Amino acid sequence: MSNKGKRITKPVVYKQAQFHTKPTGTLKQLLSKAIKQLNQVQHRKKLVSADPNAPSFHLIGHTKDELNEFLFGALLAYSPGVAPLFLVDDGAAADVTLEKIKVANTTAGMRRELLNSILYFGVFDNHLVLMQSQSLKSLQAEMYFQWFLHQSGTLAKTNTVTLLDTPSAAVREKIESSKGIRGIKLGGGQLLPRSAMPKTEKLVQEKEVEKVSFSPIQSTSSKGVIGVLKSLLSPVELANIDLDTIAESNIELTLLLRYKTKTTIEGHKLMDSLGAALRHSEDFETELELEGGGTLKGSELKLTGDVKVTAYDGHISETEVYEAMRTWLLQKIDSQDVKT
């Protein structure tokens, strides 16, 4: 590995841990306790694939635990037995040769496995900062943390933990200074599955909906549209529609909910419900219409930022990642973007 590093920018996102019922400690305390109890890698491996012949695992790797302060760590993803595919760069050859090369075992006979992805996390009380990867995001972190806490017995299996988004202080002030939230516009190429939006469904049932409308607009995906159409139409009506053609029709579904609720208290309740229902959505387009004018985009409902770290031959410095995440989160706490 080269000693010459390159400064790069990496995005981070803030999440707040919320439990169904109040546990005996904060998320940081519970995770620290669980790591001490399950101190062997074999006890921290969570099977995430449905195919037993092609297993994939998530597990917490190296951690850095600071007493009464931060817990830093890395969530790892790997699939045993996977070997990288190489191309033989032979310009004189008539065809391209591809080779799979397996890495030799360690001198102690332990297998070396190809690492698929890494998510770095930092936890302070019930506050989290995540540096996500392409395949490991907040959804996978939430599912793993809950499994890990249940596995260790530090969290009752009847209890749950969710990682929620929190808007910045400026966005919260904008909501509080308005007369409330008038409407919610949910759109994008693929709507969330119904199982991912329990609190939003409950909210719709409890509130009087003034208007629900659908509008087709440009998009590159229609999987969500098909799902909603199937839920709205009868089997006979569906039989008259060629659903296979929808995938190439550039049709998107936009769901608009307008509420008669006008109080700030109800607006906060709505924000909480949205934070839970849409907590892992990144490509899903969300827009809030404020009573009296003004809108909030979905990106404004999340607290995100960028940090600078050093990469050595494409690999970032773990120590720098943790310190950068610490500095970023403490700055957000000092600016009151994060409430403690």
N, C-alpha and C positions, 0 to 999 in steps of 0.2 A: 504494500500500500504506500502511495506517495505521501511524503510529509507536507507537501504543499497543498493547502486547503483553499477552497473557493467559497466565498460568502454567497449564500442563497437566501431567498425569502420563502417561508413556509406559512400557510394559513393555519390559524387556530380558531376554535369555537368554544364558547362558554356554555356550560350546562349546570343546572341546579338539581340535586337529587331530592326527590320527594317520595316518602314512604306512605303506603296505604294506612298503616297505623304506626304511631311513634315507636321506634325501636329503643334499645338500651344505650345507643350511642349514635354518633354521626357516621356518615358513610366512610369517612377516613378512619375512624376508630374501628368500625366493623371490618373493613378490608384489612387493616393492620393485624387485627386479631385472627382473621381467617388465614392470612398468609403465614402467620406463626404456627397455626394448627396444621395446615396442609403445606408443610415445608418441603415436600418432595414433588418433583415434576409430575410423577405418575398420578398424583392426587389432584393436580390442577388442570388436567387435560379434559376438555369438554368436547365430546363427539358432536360435530355439527352437520355431518353428511348422512343422508338417509340410506345410501347404498353401503352395506357392510363390506362389499368387495373393493370399494374405493373410499376408504375412510378419510375424513378431514378433521382436524382438531384446532381448537382455539385454546390458548393457555397464557397465563401471566408468566412472563420471563423474569428478568432481573428487576428488582425493585430497590428503591432508596427511601427509607422510612425515617422521617425526622420527628422525634418525639414531640407531641402536642402541636405540630405544625403540618408540613406537607408530606404526602406520600406520592412518590413518583414511580412510574413503572411503564412497561411495554406489554401490550396485548399482541400475541403472535399467532399467525395462522400458517399451518403447513399440512401437507398431505404425504404420508409415508410412502416411500418407494418411487416417488416421482423423480425422474431424471431429466435434466435440461436437454433440449434439442439443439444441436449445432449444425451449421452449414459449413461444408468444406469449400473454401474459396480457391477453386482451381480454375483459373481462366482458360486453360487449354483443354479442359474436359468438355465432352459433348453434352453432358447432363450434370445436374447438380446433385451432390451427395449429401444426405442428411444423416447425422449420427447422434444417437443417445449415449451419453457418457455418465455412468454412475460413479459417484465419489467413493473412494475407499473408506472403510471403517477406521475408527481411531485405533491407536495402539492397544487400547484396553478392550477392543472388540465392539465398541458402541457405534451404531449406525449414524452416519451424517445424513440429515434430511434437508431438502431444498426448502428454504423459507419463502412462503408466498407473499406475506404482507406483514407490516408492523403498524400498530397504532400506539402512539405515546400518550400517556395521561398523567395529569397532576391533580391531586385531591387535597382540598383544604376545607375541613369541616364537611359541609354538604355542597361545596362548590367544586366544580370540575373544569379543567381546561383540557381540550383534546386536540391532538395533531393527528388528523385522520389520514387514512391511505385510500387507495382506490377500492379495495374490497373490505376494509375494516373501518366502519364508521360508528356513529353514536348508537345505532340500533344494535350492532353486534356487541358493543361495549356494555350497553344496558342489559342485554340478554345474558352475557357472560357474568357480569357482576352479581346479578340476581341468582344465577345458578351457583356461583362460587360461594356466595353467602349462605345459601340453602345447604350446599354440600358440606360446608364446615360447621353448620349448626349455629352460626352467629346471628342468623336471621331466621325467624320462624317461617316455615314453608307456607303458612297462611298469609304471610306478609309479602308485599311486593315493593320494588323500587323502580321509579321512572326518572329519566333524565330529561328535564324540561328546559325549554328556551326561555330566556328573559330579555326583554327589550332594554335598550339603554335608558339612562335617566332622561335624556331629551325626548325620547319617544313616550316614556311614561308620563312626562309633563304635558306632552301634546294631547294625550288621551284624557288626562285629568282636567285639562283646561277646556276640553270640548264638552258637549252635552251628552256624550255617550257614543256608542257605536250603533250606527243605523243599519249597516248591511255587511255581508261577507260575500266576496266573490271568489269562488274556487275554480281554478281552471288549470290547463296544461294538457300535455299529450296523454298522461296516464293518471287517472284518479286513484286515490288511495283505496285499498280494499276495505270493505265494511268492517272487518275485524280490527283494522288499525285506527278506526275513528269512533270508539265507543262513547266518549264523552260528548262529541258533537251530535251524535244521534240522539242521545238523551236530552241534550239541550233543545233540539228541534221539537222533541215531544213535549217539553215543559213550556216552551214559549209559543206565543201566537205568531205564526208566520204570516206576514202580510202579502208577500209575493215570492214565488219561486219561478224562475225562468231559465230556459236553456237557449244558448245561441251558438251556432256553428261558426268557427273561425279557423284561420289557417293553422295547421300543425303538421308534424311529421310522424305522429303516432296516433293510433286509434284504439288501442287495447282497452283503455278505460271507457271509451265511448261504447264499445261493444258490450262490455260488462253492464253498463247502466241500461242500455237498450234491452238487454235480456231481462233485467229486473223490472222494467216498465211495461214491456209488451207481453201479451199472451202467447202461448205456443203457436196458435193459428196465425197471429199477426207476424210472428217471427218467421214463419214458413214462407211468407210472401216477400221477405227481404233477403237478398244475397249478401250475407255478412262478410263473405270473403272479399268482396269488392271494396269494403269500407277501409281496409288497410291501405289502399292506394288512392283514397278519395280526398286526403288532406282535410279530414273533418276532426274537429276537436270539440270536446264538451266543456261548457262553462256553466257552473252552477251558481246562481245568485240567490242569496237568502237575505231578506229584509225583515228586520225586527221592529216592533213597535216600542221596544224597551228604550228608554231615554235617559236613565239615571246612570251616574258614574259607577255606582256600586254594581249594577248589572253589567256595565261595560267591563269591569274588572273580572267578574265571574266569567264573562265571555272570553276574555283574554286567557284566563286560566284553562278553560276548556279547549281553546285553540292550541295553547301551548302543549297540552297533553296529546291531543289528537294529531297534531301536525309536527310533533317533536323530532321526527327523523326524516321529514321530507326536505329534499334539497332542490329537486327539479320541479316540484309542485308549485304552481303559481297561486299566491294568495294575496288578496287585497281587501283591506277594511275601509268601509265608507263611514266617516265620522258624521254624527248629527251636527248640522249647522255648516257643513262644508269641510273639505279636506279628505285625503285618503292616506293610508299607510300600506306600503308594499310588504310582501312577505319577508323580504330580506331585512327590513327594518325591525321585524319582530325577533330577530336573532342577534346575539352579541358575538361578533366575529372580529378578527384582526389578523395582522401579519407579524411574524417575528423573524429576526435574522439569525442564522446559524451557519456553521462552517461544514462543508462537505469535503470529504477526502475520498477521491476516486469514486464519487457518486454516493458515498455512505456518510450520513450526517453524524456529528458528534453527539452522543447520547447525553453527556454532561452539559453541553451547551443547550441542548433541547430543553432539559429540565430547568436550567437557570433562566432561559428565555421565557418559558411558560410561567415560572414563578413571578418574574418581573412584570409580565403582561397582566396576570391576574391581580397582583397587588396594586397595580396602577388603576385597574378597573374598580377595585374596592375603594381606593383613595378618591377617585372621581365620582363615587356613588353610583356608577353604572351598575355595580353589583351591590345588592343590599346584604349586610351581614346581621 
